[in-house]
Amino acid sequence: MKALTFRGREKIAYETVADPEIVSSHDVIVKVHRAGICGSDLHPYFERERGLDHGTAMGHEFTGEIVETGRDVTSLARGEMVFSPFTTNCGNCFYCGIGLTCRCIHGQLFGWVEKGKGLHGAQAEFVRVPHAEATLMKIPDSIHESDALLLGDILSTGYFCAHQAGIQPGQSCAILGCGPVGLLAIPAARELGAGQVFAIDQIDARLRKAAQFGAEPIHLNRDNPAERIMEATEGRGVDAVMEVVGSESATRLALALVRPGGTISAVGVHTSTRFPISPIQAYDKNLTYKIGRCPARHFMEHLIPLVQSRKYDFRSIISHHMNLADGAEGYSIFAARKDNCTKVVLEIEPLKSSPLSHPSDIADTPDT
């Protein structure tokens, strides 16, 4: 099959790799229809996170059609359209039971293979999905496939960020970073009842989109975010800050904007080894700080009714639709924010029948 693979810093190759095979009786193989390029993909792309094996198929956002099933898969069938969170989950462990599916003890991140171990990603013609019945969801007929793609990661993450911030009706909040997750955190905050919603970024096109979703845009450089927000909140600061950048400077700005007793909710992927806020700074503000990976599988099923309501045009954040073969260029465009890029979706032509011929009636083997 064809896939986009990691070949070193800022090097993505479109090449032929081995087809995925059923490994466990609980696996399925999905023929990928759509795959997103996510901001998290840029961490290995720029080698902010090291360890990814060269040749790893990239990507963790996808929708597609089931073409092969393991012997013990009973609730999913060939030909069904499905969408997926960015990590697998077993559905049975302690963390799955409390809704923290992203920390499943058997879970894996799509698109991360290190020292030969891990799970290849979905920026490919096919992808293997372990723990398929707990991980995948069928796409309802009333949901556009692109919305389902967003549900599996960035829409769920945006909502999780607002939920983690503890936003109450009438409260004020600020969103730092108007990339895809930040933009989708705006309607999430609105749904939770936020009154004033400020969106801070340095790219005008993204600020215009933030305004369309109902936020008051603030330019990071031309405006003075702290001054603007203090003027609007009687000098207190906002009740909550949603930090979706994942940088030390964003964390420091979040501290400056949040009121005493407020909350900072951080979902941007941090790679720094140090914490930019000191204990005394947090203590002196009675700060609540929450950080972590979104349990997307938990949230995506709860957000289906919101997508079905068509209250928001979520997929309007997708600025570029490209073929899988052009994926390396897609990475370049997204990484450099060329052409006002906010989100790249790679599309693979659906097949009428699967070319795979792997047996599905196999002996039980451990999920990997």
N, C-alpha and C positions, 0 to 999 in steps of 0.2 A: 504494500500500500504506500501511498504518498503521505508525508507528514512534514511539519515544521520542527526541526531539531536544533538543539542548543549546540553550538560549535565554538564557544568562547565569547569573550567580552564583545558585545554588540555584533555578534555573528549568529544569524539564524539561517539555516539551510532548508531548502525545499528538496527533499530527497526520498528515495525509496527505502523503506525499512520493513522489517518483518511484520506480517499480520499478527494482531493479538490472538491469543488462543484461550479457550476455556481452561482454567487451572483448577478451580474448585467447582463443586456441584452447585454452588450458590452464585456463580458468576453469570453475567450475560455479556454479549458483544453487541455494541451499538454502532450502527452506521451513522456517522455524524452528519447532520444537516447544517448546523450553524455552530460556530465556535467563536467566543469572544477573546479579544486581547485585553487583559486586565492590567491595571496599574501594578498589581502584585507580580505580574510577569516581568516587569521592568527591573525588579530586584536581582534576579539571576542574570537578566540581559546585561545589566551594567556591572554585574558581579558585586553588588552590595551584599548579597548573600552568596557565600562560596560553598562549593561541594557538589554542585550539580554535575553529573557525568556528561561528558560530550556524547552526543547522539541521543540524548533524552528527548522524546517527543514532548513538546511544550503544551501548555494550556490546561485550564481547569473550569472553563465555562462552556457548556455545550447542551445542545438538544439533538435528538435523532431518533432513528427507528431501530428497534430491537431486531437483530438478524440471527442471533444464536442464543440459546439458553442452556444453563447447566441442568443436570438431571433433577435436582431438588427445587428448582424454581417453579412455583405453581401459580403465583399471582400475576406474573408477567408473561407475555406471549410474543412470539415473533410477529412482526408487523405493527406492533403498538408504538406510538410516538411517546417519547419520554423526555423529561428534563432532570437535571441532576444538581445537587450542591457541589461545591468545589472540593469537598472531602467525602470519602466513603464513611459509612457508620453501620454498626451491626444491628442496632435497634434493641439490644438486650442487656448491655452492660449498665453499670450504675450511672454513667454520664449520659448515655442515651435516655435513660429513664427519667432524669431530671431536666431533660431538654438541652443539655450541653453537648449536642451531637458532634460539635467540632473537636471535642476531646475524647471521643470514643476510644477505648483502649485497643480496638482493632482497626481504627480508622487510618486512612492514608490520604495524602494530598495528591490529587491528579497532577501529573507533570513534574514529579520530583523523584529522580532515581539517583542515588548516591552510593558509590562503591558497589554498583551492581544490584542494589536492593531498592525497591520502591515501586512506583506505579507510573507508567507512561501516561502522557496527557492526551488531550482531545483535539488539539490542532492537527488533526489527522483524519484520514478517511474512516478509520474505525478506532474504537477504544474499548478496552476491557473494563467492566465495572464489577468489582468484588462486592459481596453483601448486597446484591442488586435489589432485592425486594425491600430492604430497609432504606436503601440509598435513593433509588429512583422514584419519581412520581410520573404518572401518566399525564399527558397534557390534555386538559379539558378542551372540548370542541369550541368553547366560547372564548378561549385565550389564544392570542396570536403567538406564533412560535418565538418571535423576538422578545415578547414580554416574558415568556417562560424562560428564555435564556437569562434575562435580567433577574428573574426571581431566584435563580440558582446561586446568585452571588451578590451583585452590587445593590439590587433593590432590597434584598433581605438585610444586607450589611448596613445600608442607609437607615432602614427602619430599626435595626438593632441598636445603632448608634443613638438614635433618638430615645428609644426605650431605655437603654442603659443610662441615659442622661436623667431619667426620671422626670421628664417634662410633665407638668401639670397644667390644666386649663388656665389660660390667661398669662402664663409665664413667658418671659423673654428668653431668647437663646441666640447664639451666634454660631455660625458654621465656618470653620477655617478650611478653605480649600474647596473650590467648585469644580473638581473633577467629577467623574460619573457618580461616585458614592456620595460626595458632598451635595451634588444636585438632587439626588434621590432622597437625601436626608431632609430636604426642605418639605416635600409633601408629607413625609413621615412625621415631622414635627407638627405640621398643620393638623394631621389626623389625630395627634395626641392632644390637641387643643392649644398649642402655643399661640400667644398673642403676637408680640413683635418677633420677627425672624430676620436676623441680619446674615448676609452671606459675604464672605471676604475672600478675594482672590486678586490676582494681578493681570488676568487675561480678560479683556473687555467682552469677548464673545461669550465666555462662560458666565460673566456677570449678567449679561443680557438674558441668558437662559435662566439664571437664578431668579431674576425678576419675573420671568414668565411663570415660574413655579410659585411665586408669591412671596419672595424674600426682598428685603431692602438691600440692594447691592452696595458694597463699600470696597473701593479700590485699595489694595494693600499699600501701594506707594504714593498715589496721588492724594488720597485721603489720609486722615489720621484716624485709624480704626478705634483706638482707645478713646480719643477725644469725642468722636462721633457717638460711640456707645455710651459714654458717661453722660453726655448731654441728653441722650434719649432715655436714660434710666435714673434721672435725678442724682447722678453721681455715684450710684451703687455698683454698676456693672450688671451684666446679664445673669439670669438665674442658672443658666447652663451654657457650656461651650462644647460643641461637637468638633473634635479635632480629627480630621480625616487625611492629614498630610503624612504624618509619621516622621516628624523632624524635631530637633531640639528647639529650633527657633519658633516653630508652631506651638510647642508646649509652653514656652515662655510667654508668647503672646496670649495663649489661652489663660494663663495665670493672671495676666494683666487685665483681662476683660471680664473675668468671672467675679461676681460679688462675694463678700464674705458669707460663708455657709452654702455656697453654690457647688455645682458639680461640673467636672470636666470628664467628658466621655471620649475616649481615644480609640479609634479603630484603624487609623493609619498604621501600616506595618512599620514598626520601629526596628532599626538594625544597630542603633547606637548601644554601646556597652555601658553608658552612664546615664544617670537620671538628671535632667536639667533643672528640676525643682528641688530645692533643699528641704529637709524636714521642717526647718523653722519657718520657711515660707508657707508650707502647707498648713502648719500648726497655726500660724498667725492669721490665716484666712478661714480656719475651720473647714478646710477643703475636703470634698469628697472626690476622689480620682478613681475612675474605672477604666480599665483597658483590657483589650483582648480580641481574639478572633471571633467572628460571628458564627453562631451555630445555625448555619443557613438552612439545613434540613428541617430544623424545628420551626423556623420562621416562614419558610416559603409556603408551607401548606396553609398557614394562618393568613397569609397575604393574598391568597387566590381570590377571595371575595372582593378585595380592594381593586385588584386588576380587572376583575369581571365588571365592576361598576363603571369602568371607563371614565372615572372622575378626573384622572390625570393622563396625559399623553406621555407615559413613561418612555416609550421607545423613541421619542423625539430626541433623546440625548445621543442616539446613534448617528454619528456624523458621516461615517464611511462604511460602505459595504464593499467587500473585496473578495476575490477568489482566493482559495487556499494557496494556489500557486504564487500569488502576489503577497503572501504573508510576510516575507522578509521586508518588503517595502512598507507593509502595514505597520510593522514594529518601528521602522524608522520614522514614519509619519506620526505615530502616536507618541513615541518617546520625545520627539522634538516639537510636538504640538503644532505641526505644520497644518496649513489649510484650516485653521480653527478646529482642529480635531479634538473631539471629546470622547469618542468611543468608536473602535473598529470592530466590526463583525465580519468574520470569514465565512463564506458560504461554499458548501460542497453540494454538487448536483445529486439529488436523491437517486438511488438505484431502484429499479423495479424488482430486482431480485438480488440476493446476496451472492457474491462470488466466493464467500467463505465456505469451507466444507469440513470444518472441525467437528468431531463428534461431540454431542452434548451429553450422552449417557456415559458418564465417567465415574470412576470410583471417587469416594470422598477424599479430598486432600485439603490441608489447611488453607484458609484464605491468606493471601499475601498482598 
